[in-house]
Amino acid sequence: MAKVFYDTKYLKGDLTGGLVAGVVALPLALAFGVQSGLGAIAGLYGAIAVGILAAIFGGTTTQASGPTGPMTVVSATLVASAIDVAGSLQDAMGIILLSFLVGGLLQIIFGLINIAGYIKYFPYPVVSGFMSGVGLIIIILQIFPFAGLDSAKSTLKVMGDLPRLFSDFNWQALTLGGITVVIYYIFPRITKAVPSALVALISVSLFAYFIKWDVPIIGEIPSGLPTIQFEGLFNIDSSAYFMILEYGMVLAVLGSIDSLLTSVIADNMTKTKHNSNRELIGQGIGNMAAALIGGIPGAGATKGTVVNINSGGRTRLSGALHGVFLLAVLLGLSSLAAYIPLAVLAGILIPIGFKIIDTRGLKHLKLVPRADGIVLIIVLLWTTFGSLIQAVGIGVTLAALLFMKRASDIGEEGMQVGTLAGFDGEKPWKDETEFYEKFKDKIYIKHLYGPLFFGFTSHFQEQVKNIGEGVRVLVIRMDRVPYVDQSGIYALENAILDLTLRDIKVVLTGVQEQPRDLLTSIDIIPDLIPKDYVFESFDECLTWLQPIVEENEA
């Protein structure tokens, strides 16, 4: 039977999902474009190119892609650095667009050589610190536009210029920004049918336009289809090549992480499985196309993807239509967007900055291993007030060194490091043999060896997902787990939550002091695993299990 190219039963949902995702993306595209330093039109161009092409060529059928907070912050840093080198924005465009092109090309290469398999090894504290730093950058850089003032391009300069904020602020702009924030947070309590960011953008902009307040606005936006931007690409001084490669690599790695995380969320919502390598290729194609028309690069947008799925989107058509909608806005309404006050865009971006901050990671700083907390704080501060590129490199290096030190210490005690095994490929332990032969279809036992660390988490979660139907209890034997880091504890938490939703009881045995303290500190015990499900030994667990499995058999 021939494969159907497109099943029309999904058409209504795809149309609705694409339209709603496009409506959500519109204010963000304009705001991210302004923040990048290239103007609102660059955000719109990027949203169109990445939105359409990543949907067509990517590996996640319901992904809605476009400019995101992290990608925009890197782009803005690149723009500022390129201007410092070239002297003006016009002269720096070649460096900027070539960096965007290189970033997209590297993503395509990542997909071709299966680099997606290695991105999962980024330790949680590094990703958490970086994302929280990005959120803070967005907030800090929008403080002055929120008050109707020109802003410096770096966080340090903004902080040093704060006294001017209190003497020169524009009360009208401040009022508009404040109203925008209020609508952003309050409107969802009334209805979630219309995105609050769009409601705030339109209503406050119209209010400002009709009462003729004197506030900075976006200004003229080009109309019509974008043109290919070859100018300056082939006339770049060789001294800028390292900068181009450096920022291209950061954009490629960050865009890949951002997109694949969103792909996992889409999988969980649709019960499907994305193709990671194809997703990176699709994102790379979209980002290269965005660069060629003067747009900023993007990635899989979590909010857009979620609303697309919730609104009925199920195929690539939905993601592509979200980009087509933005193209229609460009062709028909770009002249009206010119009157949007910058304070309104700041009022949309500041709440987004707060959402990007990883509050879970920060909340548990005192509870997770000290080394993880130190890495997170260093990466956060270095990202916010230093170099984004250096922050990631330093964070990964520190995390690796600290882990190697810990693994070395454990190795001296004769412990195995980073192995996960169950009965799939491993013989039962001696004290399990008889029980296993009798109840193997009802009880699943996982043996954990050595520390649960950031390089182990993805494999652990994947194995837990493969637990078959009919299994009623998972016993996790932690007799040989002396240490759990922040990534490991969150991986364990997510796996237990997923199993609980599948009505599978999770039982722990032989939990040592450090893992037990951490499990209790962040409330996995007793919130997810009751204290009655935690046993000192496997023999105690068997006594508890015996009547349960026999009752189920009866």
Residue pairs with C-beta under 8 A, 6 or more apart in sequence:
6 315
6 317
7 315
10 314
10 315
10 317
11 317
12 312
13 311
13 312
13 313
13 314
13 318
14 312
14 313
14 314
14 315
14 317
14 318
14 321
15 318
15 321
16 311
16 312
16 313
17 62
17 307
17 308
17 309
17 310
17 311
17 312
17 313
17 314
17 318
17 321
17 322
18 308
18 313
18 317
18 318
18 319
18 320
18 321
18 322
18 324
18 325
19 311
19 321
19 322
19 325
20 195
20 307
20 308
20 311
21 64
21 304
21 305
21 307
21 308
21 311
21 313
21 318
21 319
21 322
22 51
22 321
22 322
22 323
22 324
22 325
22 326
22 329
23 194
23 195
23 198
23 325
24 195
24 197
24 198
24 303
24 304
24 307
25 47
25 51
25 64
25 66
25 301
25 304
25 322
25 326
26 47
26 198
26 201
26 326
26 329
27 195
27 197
27 198
27 200
27 201
27 345
27 348
28 43
28 47
28 66
28 67
28 197
28 301
28 303
28 348
28 352
29 40
29 43
29 44
29 46
29 47
29 66
29 67
29 326
30 40
30 43
30 44
30 201
30 218
30 337
30 340
30 345
31 40
31 43
31 345
31 346
31 348
31 349
31 352
32 43
32 46
32 67
32 68
32 69
32 72
32 296
32 349
33 39
33 40
33 41
33 42
33 43
33 44
33 45
33 46
33 67
33 296
34 40
34 43
34 145
34 218
34 342
34 345
35 72
35 73
35 76
35 138
35 141
35 142
35 345
35 349
36 42
36 43
36 67
36 72
36 75
36 76
36 79
36 296
37 75
37 76
37 79
37 80
37 83
37 89
37 153
38 75
38 79
38 89
38 96
38 294
38 296
39 218
39 221
40 218
40 221
40 337
40 340
41 221
41 222
41 294
41 334
42 294
42 295
42 296
43 67
43 72
43 295
43 296
44 221
44 295
44 326
44 329
44 330
44 334
45 226
45 290
45 293
45 294
45 295
45 296
45 330
46 66
46 67
46 290
46 295
46 296
46 297
46 298
47 66
47 67
47 295
47 298
47 323
47 326
48 226
48 295
48 323
48 326
48 327
48 330
49 286
49 287
49 289
49 290
49 293
49 295
49 323
50 65
50 66
50 67
50 283
50 286
50 287
50 289
50 290
50 295
50 297
50 298
50 299
50 323
51 64
51 65
51 66
51 286
51 298
51 319
51 320
51 322
51 323
51 326
52 286
52 320
52 323
52 324
52 327
53 282
53 285
53 286
53 289
53 323
54 63
54 65
54 259
54 279
54 282
54 283
54 285
54 286
54 298
54 300
54 319
55 63
55 64
55 65
55 282
55 316
55 317
55 318
55 319
55 320
55 322
55 323
56 282
56 316
56 320
57 278
57 281
57 282
57 285
57 286
58 65
58 259
58 278
58 279
58 281
58 282
58 283
58 286
58 316
58 319
59 263
59 274
59 275
59 276
59 277
59 278
59 279
59 280
59 281
59 282
60 259
60 262
60 263
60 266
60 267
60 274
60 275
60 279
60 300
60 305
61 266
61 270
61 272
61 274
61 314
61 315
61 316
61 319
62 266
62 269
62 270
62 272
62 305
62 308
62 309
62 313
62 314
62 315
62 318
62 319
63 259
63 262
63 263
63 266
63 274
63 279
63 300
63 305
63 319
64 300
64 301
64 304
64 305
64 307
64 308
64 313
64 318
64 319
64 322
65 259
65 283
65 286
65 298
65 299
65 300
65 301
65 304
65 319
66 298
66 301
66 304
66 322
66 323
66 326
67 296
67 297
67 298
67 301
68 258
68 298
68 299
68 300
68 301
69 134
69 135
69 138
69 352
69 353
69 356
70 130
70 131
70 134
70 254
70 258
70 299
70 356
71 251
71 254
71 255
71 258
71 296
71 297
71 298
71 299
72 138
72 296
73 134
73 137
73 138
73 388
74 247
74 250
74 251
74 254
74 388
75 100
75 251
75 296
75 297
76 141
76 153
77 247
77 388
78 96
78 99
78 243
78 247
78 251
79 89
79 92
79 96
79 153
80 153
80 154
81 243
81 247
82 92
82 95
82 96
82 99
82 240
82 243
83 89
83 92
85 92
85 95
85 239
85 240
85 243
86 92
86 94
86 95
86 240
91 232
93 229
93 231
93 232
93 294
94 231
94 232
94 233
94 234
94 235
94 236
95 232
95 236
95 240
95 243
95 244
97 229
97 232
97 233
97 291
97 292
97 294
98 233
98 236
98 244
98 291
99 243
99 244
99 247
99 248
99 251
100 248
100 251
100 287
100 288
100 290
100 291
100 296
100 297
101 233
101 248
101 288
101 291
101 292
102 244
102 245
102 247
102 248
102 249
102 252
103 247
103 248
103 249
103 250
103 251
103 252
103 255
103 287
103 291
103 297
104 252
104 283
104 284
104 285
104 286
104 287
104 288
104 289
104 290
104 291
104 297
105 248
105 284
105 288
106 248
106 249
106 251
106 252
106 284
107 252
107 255
107 256
107 280
107 281
107 283
107 284
107 287
108 280
108 281
108 284
108 285
108 288
109 115
109 284
110 116
110 252
110 256
110 277
110 280
110 284
111 276
111 277
111 278
111 279
111 280
111 281
111 284
112 277
112 281
114 277
115 256
115 280
116 256
116 260
116 276
116 277
116 279
116 280
117 276
119 253
119 256
119 257
119 260
120 457
120 458
121 454
121 455
121 458
122 257
122 396
122 454
123 372
123 375
123 395
123 396
123 399
123 403
123 453
123 454
123 455
123 485
123 486
123 487
124 361
124 372
124 454
124 457
124 485
124 486
124 487
124 490
125 361
125 368
125 372
125 373
125 375
125 376
125 379
125 395
125 399
125 486
125 487
126 375
126 376
126 379
126 392
126 395
126 396
126 399
127 257
128 358
128 361
128 362
128 376
128 379
128 380
128 486
129 361
129 375
129 376
129 377
129 378
129 379
129 380
129 383
129 391
129 395
130 379
130 380
130 383
130 388
130 391
130 392
130 395
131 356
131 357
131 358
132 356
132 357
132 358
132 361
132 362
132 376
132 380
132 383
133 379
133 380
133 381
133 382
133 383
133 384
133 388
133 391
134 356
134 383
134 388
135 353
135 354
135 355
135 356
135 357
136 155
136 353
136 357
136 380
136 383
136 384
137 155
137 353
137 383
137 384
138 349
138 350
138 352
138 353
138 356
139 349
139 350
139 353
139 354
140 155
140 158
140 159
140 384
141 151
141 153
141 155
141 158
142 151
142 346
142 349
142 350
142 353
143 151
143 158
143 162
143 165
143 346
144 150
144 151
144 152
144 158
144 161
144 165
145 151
145 173
145 216
145 342
145 343
145 345
145 346
146 173
146 174
146 177
146 343
146 346
146 347
146 350
147 165
147 169
147 170
147 173
147 174
147 177
147 343
148 169
148 170
148 172
148 173
148 174
148 215
148 216
148 342
148 343
149 164
149 165
149 168
149 169
149 170
149 173
151 158
152 158
152 161
155 384
155 385
156 385
170 214
170 215
170 216
170 343
172 208
172 213
172 214
172 215
173 213
173 215
173 216
173 341
173 342
173 343
174 343
176 204
176 207
176 208
176 213
176 215
176 341
176 343
176 344
176 347
177 343
177 344
177 346
177 347
177 350
178 347
179 200
179 204
179 207
179 347
180 200
180 201
180 204
180 343
180 344
180 346
180 347
180 348
181 347
181 350
181 351
183 196
183 199
183 200
183 203
183 204
184 196
184 197
184 200
184 347
184 348
184 351
185 196
185 351
186 196
187 194
187 196
187 199
187 200
188 196
195 307
197 348
200 344
200 347
200 348
201 340
201 344
201 345
201 348
204 341
204 344
204 347
205 339
205 340
205 341
205 344
208 215
208 339
208 341
208 344
209 339
213 341
215 341
215 342
215 343
216 341
216 342
216 343
217 338
217 339
217 340
217 341
217 342
218 337
218 338
218 339
218 340
218 341
218 342
218 345
219 338
220 338
221 334
221 335
221 337
221 338
222 334
223 330
223 331
223 334
223 335
224 331
225 331
226 293
226 294
226 295
227 293
228 292
228 293
229 291
229 292
229 293
229 294
236 244
246 389
247 389
250 388
250 389
250 392
251 287
251 297
252 284
253 392
254 299
255 283
255 287
255 297
255 298
255 299
256 280
256 283
256 299
258 299
258 300
259 279
259 280
259 283
259 299
259 300
260 276
260 279
260 280
260 300
261 300
261 302
262 299
262 300
262 301
262 302
262 305
263 274
263 276
263 279
263 300
264 274
265 302
265 305
265 306
266 272
266 274
266 300
266 305
266 309
267 273
267 274
269 306
269 309
269 310
270 309
270 314
279 300
283 298
283 299
283 300
286 298
287 297
287 298
290 296
290 297
290 298
291 297
304 322
308 318
308 319
308 322
312 318
313 319
329 337
361 376
361 486
362 376
364 486
364 521
364 522
365 373
365 376
365 377
366 373
367 518
367 521
367 522
368 485
368 486
368 489
368 518
368 522
369 483
369 484
369 485
369 486
369 514
369 518
371 402
371 406
371 485
372 399
372 485
372 486
372 487
373 486
374 398
375 395
375 398
375 399
375 402
376 486
378 394
378 395
378 398
379 391
379 392
379 394
379 395
382 390
382 391
382 394
382 395
383 391
383 392
399 454
403 453
403 454
403 455
403 485
406 451
406 453
406 483
407 417
407 418
407 450
407 451
407 453
410 417
410 450
410 451
410 482
410 483
411 417
413 482
415 449
415 450
415 451
415 480
415 482
416 449
416 450
416 480
417 449
417 450
417 451
418 449
418 450
418 451
418 453
418 455
418 456
419 449
419 450
420 446
420 447
420 448
420 449
420 456
420 459
420 460
420 463
421 446
421 447
421 449
422 444
422 445
422 446
422 447
422 463
423 436
423 440
423 444
423 445
424 463
424 466
426 447
428 436
428 445
429 447
429 477
429 538
431 538
431 539
432 445
432 538
435 443
435 542
435 545
436 443
436 445
439 545
439 549
441 470
441 471
442 470
442 471
442 472
442 473
442 549
442 552
442 553
443 471
443 472
443 473
443 474
443 475
443 545
443 549
444 467
444 468
444 471
444 473
444 474
444 475
445 474
445 475
445 476
445 477
446 463
446 464
446 474
446 475
446 476
446 477
447 477
447 480
448 476
448 477
448 478
448 480
448 481
449 480
449 481
450 480
450 481
450 482
451 481
451 482
451 483
451 484
451 485
451 488
452 460
452 481
452 483
452 484
452 485
452 487
452 488
452 489
452 491
452 492
452 515
453 483
453 484
453 485
453 487
453 488
454 485
454 486
454 487
454 488
456 487
456 488
456 491
457 487
457 488
457 490
457 491
458 491
460 488
460 491
460 492
460 495
461 491
461 494
461 495
464 474
464 495
464 498
464 499
465 498
467 474
467 499
467 504
471 504
472 504
472 505
472 548
472 549
472 552
473 504
473 505
473 506
473 507
473 545
473 548
473 549
474 499
474 504
474 505
474 506
474 507
475 507
475 508
475 509
475 538
475 541
475 545
476 506
476 507
476 508
476 509
477 509
477 510
477 538
478 508
478 509
478 510
478 511
478 512
478 515
479 509
479 510
479 512
479 538
480 510
481 511
481 512
481 515
482 512
482 514
482 515
483 514
483 515
484 492
484 514
484 515
484 518
484 519
489 518
489 519
489 522
489 524
492 519
492 524
493 522
493 524
493 528
496 506
496 524
496 528
496 529
497 528
499 506
500 506
500 528
505 533
506 528
506 529
506 533
507 529
507 533
507 534
507 535
507 541
507 544
507 545
508 519
508 529
508 533
508 534
508 535
509 534
509 535
509 536
509 537
509 538
509 540
509 541
510 535
510 536
510 537
510 538
511 519
511 534
516 525
516 534
519 525
519 529
525 531
525 534
532 544
535 541
535 544
